[in-house]
Amino acid sequence: MRNYTEKTKTTFNQTADAILNSLKSGEDAVLSLHGEDSLFVRFNGSKVRQNTSVEQTTMGLQLQSEGRTTNIAFSLSGQPKEDIKRAHQWLAEARKECSQLPTDPFQVTMVNNGQSETEFKAQLLPSTEVMDAIINPAKDCDLAGIYCAGPVISANKNSKGQNHWFSTESFYMDYSLYNGEKAAKSVYAGSQWNQDAFVQNLSQSKNQLSLMNRPKKSVPRGEYRTYLAPGAVSEILSHFGWGALGYGDYRRGNNAFRKLADGEKSFSPLFNLKENYKLGLTPRFNSQGELAPEQSDLIKDGKLVSFLISSRSAKEFKVQGNNANESESPRSLELLPGLLDRENVLKELGTGLYLSNLHYINWSDRQNARITGMTRYACFWVENGEIVAPIADLRFDESIFNCFGPENLVALTDFQEIEPNTSTYEARSMGGKKNPGALINNFKFTL
């Protein structure tokens, strides 16, 4: 892993410098890189079904010339001479494409956004120990899932002199336990593999699955006191990236948190949300190489502090940006914990619903921050602080202003869980969230 990281840094620097030194008068360019050296192990029936490694490195080239902008991406081989030759060929293609494009009225002019170098090291399972570490404690289970581990790299250089490098080593075990059609899902993730912690995580999933064997209870639609486990809260927070925290959406009248920004609504003072790049999930710099603060408050004490504002939106709407990415979506969210300890979750819930996971979330009324979705996997009916029965699937339709509002957000747990971005389409993704569970009054279920 270390060899891959060091080799990639050398290749990127040599290839990027060759392109930057070849630019003509009036041209500017930014070279970006995404690389990974990942081990993937797929499990089904508590057996290994696929064991493979993926090493890939992709360079992005953005060329600006006479008010025009074009973007091209291509693979790097790790052989500097070959990669430099290939990069010059793509530079020629970018010049051709750029000459045929219209001018961009909101083009963000390249500047020197400084230099940074951040590396997060990990203690990962040796590849020879992965199978035993996961299969042995799961021998009595029907486990299906994927283990992924290794370094992921992002880098960025431009013709004005900026130079950013970020690498992180991490793992996740994204899995489900099955008993026929019944399932309990969990993720164990981080940068320091702890076998005892994984066994504890697995034991909790086993316990949830055993509770699924009880007769299923059909819960009528209505409002219920509800505990959302960290996995369920994470699903809701993921939706904040779809038109809730972006300033451009706010100015165009399509932002779910408009009423929060305008002071018409507020969250509970218990609700404190920030971007926290100290989690090591993703780099602070965006595709332009602009550095966001290490930590920045988005919602503090239930009040909106700031939207995510890209330089493009800042130019379009003549405001100060905060170096968000172009989509103005969160990259490393952290919802701060509360005071509810794990042992008292069921007691404080009393009678109501315990929801481990949610899915199919979508806006049902964006202007009022209303979302709809379904319960999923291990979800239970609780009476007097005791789990009574698994529930039949329920659909909810609820405003985020209500469920996290001052009247209904009862407590947040004192523990948090990391939910990494487990997407592997084309490449292993960066980013994720760290958040607690939430105890909520009057959560609305419609079907």
Solvent accessible surface area in square Angstrom, and as a share of the most:
residue,aa,sasa,rsa
1,M,98,0.44
2,R,108,0.39
3,N,121,0.62
4,Y,10,0.04
5,T,8,0.05
6,E,111,0.50
7,K,91,0.38
8,T,5,0.03
9,K,53,0.23
10,T,67,0.39
11,T,5,0.03
12,F,2,0.01
13,N,44,0.23
14,Q,83,0.37
15,T,0,0.00
16,A,0,0.00
17,D,57,0.30
18,A,22,0.17
19,I,1,0.00
20,L,32,0.16
21,N,129,0.66
22,S,42,0.27
23,L,34,0.17
24,K,128,0.54
25,S,119,0.77
26,G,61,0.59
27,E,24,0.11
28,D,29,0.15
29,A,0,0.00
30,V,6,0.03
31,L,0,0.00
32,S,35,0.22
33,L,5,0.03
34,H,54,0.24
35,G,0,0.00
36,E,2,0.01
37,D,32,0.17
38,S,2,0.01
39,L,32,0.16
40,F,22,0.09
41,V,2,0.01
42,R,114,0.42
43,F,7,0.03
44,N,81,0.41
45,G,28,0.27
46,S,11,0.07
47,K,123,0.52
48,V,44,0.25
49,R,144,0.52
50,Q,84,0.37
51,N,83,0.43
52,T,50,0.29
53,S,79,0.51
54,V,52,0.30
55,E,99,0.44
56,Q,61,0.27
57,T,17,0.10
58,T,51,0.29
59,M,0,0.00
60,G,17,0.17
61,L,3,0.02
62,Q,27,0.12
63,L,0,0.00
64,Q,13,0.06
65,S,25,0.16
66,E,138,0.62
67,G,30,0.29
68,R,61,0.22
69,T,33,0.19
70,T,4,0.02
71,N,97,0.50
72,I,24,0.12
73,A,66,0.52
74,F,12,0.05
75,S,66,0.43
76,L,15,0.08
77,S,57,0.37
78,G,16,0.15
79,Q,114,0.51
80,P,39,0.24
81,K,182,0.77
82,E,79,0.35
83,D,0,0.00
84,I,45,0.23
85,K,125,0.53
86,R,68,0.25
87,A,0,0.00
88,H,69,0.31
89,Q,104,0.46
90,W,93,0.33
91,L,2,0.01
92,A,45,0.35
93,E,80,0.36
94,A,0,0.00
95,R,59,0.21
96,K,122,0.52
97,E,78,0.35
98,C,3,0.02
99,S,79,0.51
100,Q,148,0.66
101,L,60,0.30
102,P,107,0.68
103,T,84,0.49
104,D,37,0.19
105,P,105,0.66
106,F,70,0.29
107,Q,24,0.11
108,V,34,0.19
109,T,90,0.52
110,M,7,0.03
111,V,82,0.47
112,N,84,0.43
113,N,40,0.21
114,G,31,0.30
115,Q,134,0.60
116,S,29,0.18
117,E,115,0.52
118,T,54,0.31
119,E,67,0.30
120,F,65,0.27
121,K,95,0.40
122,A,13,0.10
123,Q,131,0.58
124,L,28,0.14
125,L,25,0.12
126,P,71,0.45
127,S,68,0.44
128,T,116,0.68
129,E,86,0.39
130,V,1,0.00
131,M,69,0.31
132,D,89,0.46
133,A,13,0.10
134,I,1,0.00
135,I,39,0.20
136,N,77,0.39
137,P,28,0.18
138,A,0,0.00
139,K,144,0.61
140,D,118,0.61
141,C,24,0.14
142,D,65,0.34
143,L,1,0.00
144,A,19,0.15
145,G,19,0.18
146,I,23,0.12
147,Y,0,0.00
148,C,0,0.00
149,A,7,0.06
150,G,2,0.02
151,P,1,0.00
152,V,5,0.03
153,I,0,0.00
154,S,18,0.12
155,A,1,0.01
156,N,1,0.01
157,K,19,0.08
158,N,4,0.02
159,S,40,0.26
160,K,92,0.39
161,G,37,0.36
162,Q,2,0.01
163,N,52,0.27
164,H,0,0.00
165,W,13,0.05
166,F,6,0.02
167,S,5,0.03
168,T,8,0.05
169,E,6,0.03
170,S,33,0.21
171,F,3,0.01
172,Y,9,0.03
173,M,0,0.00
174,D,27,0.14
175,Y,3,0.01
176,S,10,0.06
177,L,0,0.00
178,Y,77,0.29
179,N,67,0.34
180,G,67,0.65
181,E,159,0.71
182,K,63,0.27
183,A,7,0.06
184,A,0,0.00
185,K,53,0.22
186,S,25,0.16
187,V,23,0.13
188,Y,28,0.11
189,A,20,0.16
190,G,19,0.19
191,S,42,0.27
192,Q,92,0.41
193,W,32,0.11
194,N,79,0.40
195,Q,65,0.29
196,D,114,0.59
197,A,37,0.28
198,F,0,0.00
199,V,57,0.33
200,Q,126,0.56
201,N,31,0.16
202,L,1,0.01
203,S,55,0.35
204,Q,83,0.37
205,S,3,0.02
206,K,60,0.26
207,N,83,0.43
208,Q,19,0.08
209,L,21,0.10
210,S,60,0.39
211,L,22,0.11
212,M,19,0.09
213,N,84,0.43
214,R,102,0.37
215,P,118,0.74
216,K,121,0.51
217,K,71,0.30
218,S,91,0.59
219,V,12,0.07
220,P,95,0.60
221,R,179,0.65
222,G,28,0.27
223,E,93,0.42
224,Y,37,0.14
225,R,71,0.26
226,T,0,0.00
227,Y,4,0.01
228,L,0,0.00
229,A,12,0.09
230,P,8,0.05
231,G,16,0.15
232,A,0,0.00
233,V,0,0.00
234,S,3,0.02
235,E,66,0.30
236,I,0,0.00
237,L,1,0.00
238,S,51,0.33
239,H,18,0.08
240,F,0,0.00
241,G,26,0.25
242,W,174,0.61
243,G,10,0.09
244,A,0,0.00
245,L,1,0.01
246,G,4,0.03
247,Y,26,0.10
248,G,1,0.01
249,D,43,0.22
250,Y,57,0.22
251,R,113,0.41
252,R,144,0.53
253,G,41,0.39
254,N,66,0.34
255,N,1,0.00
256,A,0,0.00
257,F,0,0.00
258,R,67,0.24
259,K,38,0.16
260,L,8,0.04
261,A,37,0.29
262,D,69,0.36
263,G,63,0.61
264,E,103,0.46
265,K,89,0.38
266,S,30,0.19
267,F,3,0.01
268,S,3,0.02
269,P,87,0.54
270,L,81,0.40
271,F,0,0.00
272,N,29,0.15
273,L,1,0.01
274,K,33,0.14
275,E,5,0.02
276,N,12,0.06
277,Y,11,0.04
278,K,114,0.48
279,L,39,0.20
280,G,7,0.06
281,L,28,0.14
282,T,11,0.06
283,P,10,0.06
284,R,70,0.26
285,F,11,0.05
286,N,12,0.06
287,S,71,0.46
288,Q,34,0.15
289,G,0,0.00
290,E,14,0.06
291,L,42,0.21
292,A,7,0.05
293,P,65,0.41
294,E,81,0.37
295,Q,73,0.32
296,S,36,0.23
297,D,53,0.28
298,L,3,0.01
299,I,1,0.00
300,K,103,0.44
301,D,75,0.39
302,G,0,0.00
303,K,123,0.52
304,L,37,0.19
305,V,86,0.49
306,S,34,0.22
307,F,13,0.05
308,L,11,0.05
309,I,20,0.10
310,S,5,0.03
311,S,26,0.17
312,R,79,0.29
313,S,7,0.04
314,A,15,0.11
315,K,97,0.41
316,E,50,0.22
317,F,36,0.15
318,K,179,0.76
319,V,54,0.31
320,Q,156,0.69
321,G,20,0.19
322,N,43,0.22
323,N,47,0.24
324,A,6,0.04
325,N,29,0.15
326,E,123,0.55
327,S,83,0.54
328,E,14,0.06
329,S,26,0.17
330,P,27,0.17
331,R,37,0.14
332,S,0,0.00
333,L,4,0.02
334,E,16,0.07
335,L,0,0.00
336,L,55,0.28
337,P,58,0.36
338,G,20,0.19
339,L,170,0.85
340,L,16,0.08
341,D,43,0.22
342,R,110,0.40
343,E,145,0.65
344,N,54,0.27
345,V,8,0.05
346,L,52,0.26
347,K,144,0.61
348,E,76,0.34
349,L,1,0.00
350,G,20,0.20
351,T,64,0.37
352,G,1,0.01
353,L,0,0.00
354,Y,27,0.10
355,L,0,0.00
356,S,10,0.06
357,N,21,0.11
358,L,3,0.01
359,H,35,0.16
360,Y,160,0.61
361,I,27,0.14
362,N,89,0.45
363,W,30,0.11
364,S,55,0.35
365,D,51,0.27
366,R,73,0.27
367,Q,70,0.31
368,N,54,0.28
369,A,0,0.00
370,R,67,0.24
371,I,1,0.00
372,T,23,0.13
373,G,0,0.00
374,M,40,0.18
375,T,2,0.01
376,R,89,0.33
377,Y,52,0.20
378,A,0,0.00
379,C,4,0.02
380,F,0,0.00
381,W,25,0.09
382,V,0,0.00
383,E,70,0.31
384,N,133,0.68
385,G,13,0.12
386,E,119,0.53
387,I,29,0.15
388,V,62,0.35
389,A,8,0.06
390,P,1,0.01
391,I,11,0.06
392,A,30,0.23
393,D,99,0.51
394,L,5,0.03
395,R,74,0.27
396,F,0,0.00
397,D,29,0.15
398,E,1,0.00
399,S,7,0.04
400,I,0,0.00
401,F,10,0.04
402,N,47,0.24
403,C,1,0.01
404,F,0,0.00
405,G,3,0.03
406,P,81,0.51
407,E,156,0.70
408,N,18,0.09
409,L,8,0.04
410,V,56,0.32
411,A,22,0.17
412,L,1,0.01
413,T,0,0.00
414,D,72,0.37
415,F,31,0.13
416,Q,43,0.19
417,E,72,0.32
418,I,54,0.27
419,E,44,0.20
420,P,23,0.14
421,N,63,0.32
422,T,46,0.27
423,S,41,0.27
424,T,53,0.31
425,Y,196,0.74
426,E,172,0.77
427,A,29,0.22
428,R,9,0.03
429,S,37,0.24
430,M,36,0.16
431,G,8,0.08
432,G,11,0.11
433,K,26,0.11
434,K,53,0.22
435,N,1,0.00
436,P,0,0.00
437,G,0,0.00
438,A,0,0.00
439,L,1,0.00
440,I,0,0.00
441,N,41,0.21
442,N,70,0.36
443,F,0,0.00
444,K,55,0.23
445,F,5,0.02
446,T,55,0.32
447,L,142,0.71
